[in-house]
């Protein structure tokens, strides 16, 4: 009798076909449920991205038809001193805020987690309040606080005898961008702290008990239990901070509009100024601004890749 050899998995195919046929109405219902979301995503996210990529290869003032110029806008960025300044500021802003908005919320979350029975709810509430305030409102509030004449910060420094440290915080090139970074940290501290706090709740407490039995102090417990237990959460926070840093716009625009003398200019404020922000009668440059938006998109995509790599490393 001739023997018959079946390919691997061939015996399960009829059963899979039966299951697929039985669940076909449910699958169709599932696709219909997500169809509106997919259509909205394509109309309001997918099409603008494709349109911006196309306009980045053109010269267009918003009137008439775009004129195809190839990579001219991208070459122009290398010769544009303001664009180069905006690119450097974007990288510095994203790098510094990512480090600050990851390390400090982690330490605060550990502190809140250690004292949550007494101060946890009150501390979490107070720290999270800035996170629910919009960037525009935060910018207006801190612009008043940092005002060189009427601002609370300079008056406080004067009151405690540190008048030599007073500055026109948003009016000087050396302090404008660092001051905005501090405000950005204040804005993001609560939300990132809450993410880390949720991650701390997921760490098995027996690991800390075992570490204490072995005589490990607070620092070894933090290094060998807390940090490894928060790898996945840390990767998410880092990627979110990188993306927010690369696409920074609203807070900076409200506080300085990129000034003084482009000291706090980032790609977001620069491309907005080129496309929509001109009040001097200059011709809008939608093509050049679209090319900058593509650069921002590539930077944000790189941040997502970083998150994927960190997640894979944490899953090992």
Secondary structure as a PSIPRED ss2 file (coil, helix, strand):
# PSIPRED VFORMAT (PSIPRED V4.0)

   1 X C   1.000  0.000  0.000
   2 X C   1.000  0.000  0.000
   3 X C   1.000  0.000  0.000
   4 X C   1.000  0.000  0.000
   5 X C   1.000  0.000  0.000
   6 X C   1.000  0.000  0.000
   7 X C   1.000  0.000  0.000
   8 X C   1.000  0.000  0.000
   9 X C   1.000  0.000  0.000
  10 X H   0.000  1.000  0.000
  11 X H   0.000  1.000  0.000
  12 X H   0.000  1.000  0.000
  13 X H   0.000  1.000  0.000
  14 X H   0.000  1.000  0.000
  15 X H   0.000  1.000  0.000
  16 X H   0.000  1.000  0.000
  17 X H   0.000  1.000  0.000
  18 X H   0.000  1.000  0.000
  19 X H   0.000  1.000  0.000
  20 X H   0.000  1.000  0.000
  21 X H   0.000  1.000  0.000
  22 X H   0.000  1.000  0.000
  23 X C   1.000  0.000  0.000
  24 X H   0.000  1.000  0.000
  25 X H   0.000  1.000  0.000
  26 X H   0.000  1.000  0.000
  27 X H   0.000  1.000  0.000
  28 X H   0.000  1.000  0.000
  29 X H   0.000  1.000  0.000
  30 X H   0.000  1.000  0.000
  31 X H   0.000  1.000  0.000
  32 X H   0.000  1.000  0.000
  33 X H   0.000  1.000  0.000
  34 X H   0.000  1.000  0.000
  35 X H   0.000  1.000  0.000
  36 X H   0.000  1.000  0.000
  37 X H   0.000  1.000  0.000
  38 X H   0.000  1.000  0.000
  39 X H   0.000  1.000  0.000
  40 X H   0.000  1.000  0.000
  41 X H   0.000  1.000  0.000
  42 X H   0.000  1.000  0.000
  43 X H   0.000  1.000  0.000
  44 X H   0.000  1.000  0.000
  45 X H   0.000  1.000  0.000
  46 X H   0.000  1.000  0.000
  47 X H   0.000  1.000  0.000
  48 X H   0.000  1.000  0.000
  49 X H   0.000  1.000  0.000
  50 X H   0.000  1.000  0.000
  51 X H   0.000  1.000  0.000
  52 X H   0.000  1.000  0.000
  53 X H   0.000  1.000  0.000
  54 X H   0.000  1.000  0.000
  55 X H   0.000  1.000  0.000
  56 X C   1.000  0.000  0.000
  57 X C   1.000  0.000  0.000
  58 X E   0.000  0.000  1.000
  59 X E   0.000  0.000  1.000
  60 X C   1.000  0.000  0.000
  61 X C   1.000  0.000  0.000
  62 X C   1.000  0.000  0.000
  63 X C   1.000  0.000  0.000
  64 X C   1.000  0.000  0.000
  65 X C   1.000  0.000  0.000
  66 X C   1.000  0.000  0.000
  67 X E   0.000  0.000  1.000
  68 X E   0.000  0.000  1.000
  69 X C   1.000  0.000  0.000
  70 X C   1.000  0.000  0.000
  71 X C   1.000  0.000  0.000
  72 X H   0.000  1.000  0.000
  73 X H   0.000  1.000  0.000
  74 X H   0.000  1.000  0.000
  75 X H   0.000  1.000  0.000
  76 X H   0.000  1.000  0.000
  77 X H   0.000  1.000  0.000
  78 X H   0.000  1.000  0.000
  79 X H   0.000  1.000  0.000
  80 X C   1.000  0.000  0.000
  81 X H   0.000  1.000  0.000
  82 X H   0.000  1.000  0.000
  83 X H   0.000  1.000  0.000
  84 X H   0.000  1.000  0.000
  85 X H   0.000  1.000  0.000
  86 X H   0.000  1.000  0.000
  87 X H   0.000  1.000  0.000
  88 X H   0.000  1.000  0.000
  89 X H   0.000  1.000  0.000
  90 X H   0.000  1.000  0.000
  91 X H   0.000  1.000  0.000
  92 X H   0.000  1.000  0.000
  93 X H   0.000  1.000  0.000
  94 X H   0.000  1.000  0.000
  95 X H   0.000  1.000  0.000
  96 X H   0.000  1.000  0.000
  97 X H   0.000  1.000  0.000
  98 X H   0.000  1.000  0.000
  99 X H   0.000  1.000  0.000
 100 X H   0.000  1.000  0.000
 101 X H   0.000  1.000  0.000
 102 X H   0.000  1.000  0.000
 103 X H   0.000  1.000  0.000
 104 X H   0.000  1.000  0.000
 105 X H   0.000  1.000  0.000
 106 X H   0.000  1.000  0.000
 107 X H   0.000  1.000  0.000
 108 X H   0.000  1.000  0.000
 109 X H   0.000  1.000  0.000
 110 X H   0.000  1.000  0.000
 111 X H   0.000  1.000  0.000
 112 X H   0.000  1.000  0.000
 113 X H   0.000  1.000  0.000
 114 X H   0.000  1.000  0.000
 115 X C   1.000  0.000  0.000
 116 X H   0.000  1.000  0.000
 117 X H   0.000  1.000  0.000
 118 X H   0.000  1.000  0.000
 119 X H   0.000  1.000  0.000
 120 X H   0.000  1.000  0.000
 121 X H   0.000  1.000  0.000
 122 X H   0.000  1.000  0.000
 123 X H   0.000  1.000  0.000
 124 X H   0.000  1.000  0.000
 125 X H   0.000  1.000  0.000
 126 X H   0.000  1.000  0.000
 127 X H   0.000  1.000  0.000
 128 X H   0.000  1.000  0.000
 129 X H   0.000  1.000  0.000
 130 X H   0.000  1.000  0.000
 131 X H   0.000  1.000  0.000
 132 X H   0.000  1.000  0.000
 133 X C   1.000  0.000  0.000
 134 X C   1.000  0.000  0.000
 135 X H   0.000  1.000  0.000
 136 X H   0.000  1.000  0.000
 137 X H   0.000  1.000  0.000
 138 X H   0.000  1.000  0.000
 139 X H   0.000  1.000  0.000
 140 X H   0.000  1.000  0.000
 141 X H   0.000  1.000  0.000
 142 X H   0.000  1.000  0.000
 143 X H   0.000  1.000  0.000
 144 X H   0.000  1.000  0.000
 145 X H   0.000  1.000  0.000
 146 X C   1.000  0.000  0.000
 147 X C   1.000  0.000  0.000
 148 X C   1.000  0.000  0.000
 149 X C   1.000  0.000  0.000
 150 X C   1.000  0.000  0.000
 151 X C   1.000  0.000  0.000
 152 X H   0.000  1.000  0.000
 153 X H   0.000  1.000  0.000
 154 X H   0.000  1.000  0.000
 155 X H   0.000  1.000  0.000
 156 X H   0.000  1.000  0.000
 157 X H   0.000  1.000  0.000
 158 X H   0.000  1.000  0.000
 159 X H   0.000  1.000  0.000
 160 X C   1.000  0.000  0.000
 161 X C   1.000  0.000  0.000
 162 X C   1.000  0.000  0.000
 163 X H   0.000  1.000  0.000
 164 X H   0.000  1.000  0.000
 165 X H   0.000  1.000  0.000
 166 X C   1.000  0.000  0.000
 167 X C   1.000  0.000  0.000
 168 X C   1.000  0.000  0.000
 169 X C   1.000  0.000  0.000
 170 X C   1.000  0.000  0.000
 171 X C   1.000  0.000  0.000
 172 X C   1.000  0.000  0.000
 173 X C   1.000  0.000  0.000
 174 X C   1.000  0.000  0.000
 175 X C   1.000  0.000  0.000
 176 X H   0.000  1.000  0.000
 177 X H   0.000  1.000  0.000
 178 X H   0.000  1.000  0.000
 179 X H   0.000  1.000  0.000
 180 X H   0.000  1.000  0.000
 181 X H   0.000  1.000  0.000
 182 X H   0.000  1.000  0.000
 183 X H   0.000  1.000  0.000
 184 X H   0.000  1.000  0.000
 185 X H   0.000  1.000  0.000
 186 X H   0.000  1.000  0.000
 187 X H   0.000  1.000  0.000
 188 X H   0.000  1.000  0.000
 189 X H   0.000  1.000  0.000
 190 X H   0.000  1.000  0.000
 191 X H   0.000  1.000  0.000
 192 X H   0.000  1.000  0.000
 193 X H   0.000  1.000  0.000
 194 X H   0.000  1.000  0.000
 195 X H   0.000  1.000  0.000
 196 X H   0.000  1.000  0.000
 197 X H   0.000  1.000  0.000
 198 X H   0.000  1.000  0.000
 199 X H   0.000  1.000  0.000
 200 X H   0.000  1.000  0.000
 201 X H   0.000  1.000  0.000
 202 X C   1.000  0.000  0.000
 203 X C   1.000  0.000  0.000
 204 X C   1.000  0.000  0.000
 205 X H   0.000  1.000  0.000
 206 X H   0.000  1.000  0.000
 207 X H   0.000  1.000  0.000
 208 X H   0.000  1.000  0.000
 209 X H   0.000  1.000  0.000
 210 X H   0.000  1.000  0.000
 211 X H   0.000  1.000  0.000
 212 X H   0.000  1.000  0.000
 213 X H   0.000  1.000  0.000
 214 X C   1.000  0.000  0.000
 215 X C   1.000  0.000  0.000
 216 X C   1.000  0.000  0.000
 217 X C   1.000  0.000  0.000
 218 X H   0.000  1.000  0.000
 219 X H   0.000  1.000  0.000
 220 X H   0.000  1.000  0.000
 221 X H   0.000  1.000  0.000
 222 X H   0.000  1.000  0.000
 223 X H   0.000  1.000  0.000
 224 X H   0.000  1.000  0.000
 225 X H   0.000  1.000  0.000
 226 X H   0.000  1.000  0.000
 227 X H   0.000  1.000  0.000
 228 X H   0.000  1.000  0.000
 229 X H   0.000  1.000  0.000
 230 X C   1.000  0.000  0.000
 231 X H   0.000  1.000  0.000
 232 X H   0.000  1.000  0.000
 233 X H   0.000  1.000  0.000
 234 X H   0.000  1.000  0.000
 235 X H   0.000  1.000  0.000
 236 X H   0.000  1.000  0.000
 237 X H   0.000  1.000  0.000
 238 X H   0.000  1.000  0.000
 239 X H   0.000  1.000  0.000
 240 X H   0.000  1.000  0.000
 241 X H   0.000  1.000  0.000
 242 X H   0.000  1.000  0.000
 243 X H   0.000  1.000  0.000
 244 X H   0.000  1.000  0.000
 245 X H   0.000  1.000  0.000
 246 X H   0.000  1.000  0.000
 247 X C   1.000  0.000  0.000
 248 X C   1.000  0.000  0.000
 249 X C   1.000  0.000  0.000
 250 X H   0.000  1.000  0.000
 251 X H   0.000  1.000  0.000
 252 X H   0.000  1.000  0.000
 253 X H   0.000  1.000  0.000
 254 X H   0.000  1.000  0.000
 255 X H   0.000  1.000  0.000
 256 X C   1.000  0.000  0.000
 257 X C   1.000  0.000  0.000
 258 X C   1.000  0.000  0.000
 259 X C   1.000  0.000  0.000
 260 X C   1.000  0.000  0.000
 261 X C   1.000  0.000  0.000
 262 X C   1.000  0.000  0.000
 263 X C   1.000  0.000  0.000
 264 X C   1.000  0.000  0.000
 265 X C   1.000  0.000  0.000
 266 X C   1.000  0.000  0.000
 267 X H   0.000  1.000  0.000
 268 X H   0.000  1.000  0.000
 269 X H   0.000  1.000  0.000
 270 X H   0.000  1.000  0.000
 271 X H   0.000  1.000  0.000
 272 X H   0.000  1.000  0.000
 273 X H   0.000  1.000  0.000
 274 X H   0.000  1.000  0.000
 275 X H   0.000  1.000  0.000
 276 X C   1.000  0.000  0.000
 277 X C   1.000  0.000  0.000
 278 X C   1.000  0.000  0.000
 279 X C   1.000  0.000  0.000
 280 X C   1.000  0.000  0.000
 281 X C   1.000  0.000  0.000
 282 X C   1.000  0.000  0.000
 283 X C   1.000  0.000  0.000
 284 X C   1.000  0.000  0.000
 285 X C   1.000  0.000  0.000
 286 X H   0.000  1.000  0.000
 287 X H   0.000  1.000  0.000
 288 X H   0.000  1.000  0.000
 289 X H   0.000  1.000  0.000
 290 X H   0.000  1.000  0.000
 291 X H   0.000  1.000  0.000
 292 X H   0.000  1.000  0.000
 293 X H   0.000  1.000  0.000
 294 X H   0.000  1.000  0.000
 295 X H   0.000  1.000  0.000
 296 X H   0.000  1.000  0.000
 297 X H   0.000  1.000  0.000
 298 X H   0.000  1.000  0.000
 299 X H   0.000  1.000  0.000
 300 X H   0.000  1.000  0.000
 301 X H   0.000  1.000  0.000
 302 X H   0.000  1.000  0.000
 303 X H   0.000  1.000  0.000
 304 X H   0.000  1.000  0.000
 305 X H   0.000  1.000  0.000
 306 X H   0.000  1.000  0.000
 307 X H   0.000  1.000  0.000
 308 X H   0.000  1.000  0.000
 309 X H   0.000  1.000  0.000
 310 X H   0.000  1.000  0.000
 311 X H   0.000  1.000  0.000
 312 X H   0.000  1.000  0.000
 313 X H   0.000  1.000  0.000
 314 X H   0.000  1.000  0.000
 315 X H   0.000  1.000  0.000
 316 X C   1.000  0.000  0.000
